[in-house]
């Protein structure tokens, strides 16, 4: 019975998603904002929008996947998704999100690639206000949307994208690493598996992903760590599971990639 109810709930969410897509396409205003909630494990099937999507994770962690790669969106971060890009979304825990769908004509330079950005206090307040019921006749909605659009275009990028190679052999190695990530990944091991010299493999990996294997490994480690840390696991447990020799080494890597140590990173922001 519980499984049946869960299946029914998933079916209702899928239907609601289709209705939301239709509403987004029918919207006439430059910025159309809506809130959403999804349970852990929910998968949003491949879809796209004619509008640019700015999706803000208020709670929970989601992973967005497309032909461009994979992106992790932890709490207090947001993602720019270009118009027309087919993508899927997986909920890594219960997720509460707010999305602003922006007409490309409202942007001087619409994004063509997916970007993860850190959300400022002002942007957080504005998008929460944007998805709340507003009196369109008062003019307040237009003011909120205009200021929101100005603020979100200023937000700093965060290295939470994980590009995947198109080469099937290299992609298989990357997927295997994601299943069992380790701080002790050795370039020569991967080069040997692809029958390449170290130098040739290094060039090949950068050509396929746009970044070095060392940077990719660290970003993959962050991908693995974020959902666990957001779920309440200790920094020590996560660091040791990822193969770091010490918590300090893991914390140094995390701070370099994310701009703050794990405990400070997940400190709850002021609520609006």
Number of C-alpha atoms within 10 A of each C-alpha: 6 7 8 9 10 12 12 12 13 16 12 11 17 16 11 13 15 12 11 14 14 12 12 21 14 9 12 10 14 18 24 20 21 18 17 14 15 20 18 15 13 18 17 16 13 12 14 17 20 16 24 25 25 22 22 28 22 21 19 23 26 27 18 19 21 18 12 18 17 20 22 28 31 26 25 22 23 28 26 23 26 22 20 13 20 16 19 16 19 20 21 24 19 15 22 19 21 21 23 25 24 25 21 18 11 15 14 7 9 17 15 13 12 20 20 24 23 22 23 17 13 12 21 26 16 21 25 18 17 25 17 13 9 14 10 9 8 9 10 13 19 18 11 17 22 15 15 21 20 13 16 21 13 13 16 12 14 17 18 24 23 22 21 23 22 13 11 10 11 20 14 13 14 21 12 11 15 15 9 12 22 19 19 11 14 11 15 15 11 19 19 12 11 13 11 14 13 15 11 11 20 19 14 18 19 14 12 16 17 14 15 15 20 14 13 21 20 21 22 22 24 23 22 18 21 22 20 17 18 20 13 9 13 13 19 14 12 19 21 15 15 18 15 18 13 11 15 14 13 25 19 15 19 21 15 12 17 17 14 15 18 20 12 10 17 16 8 9 12 8 7 9
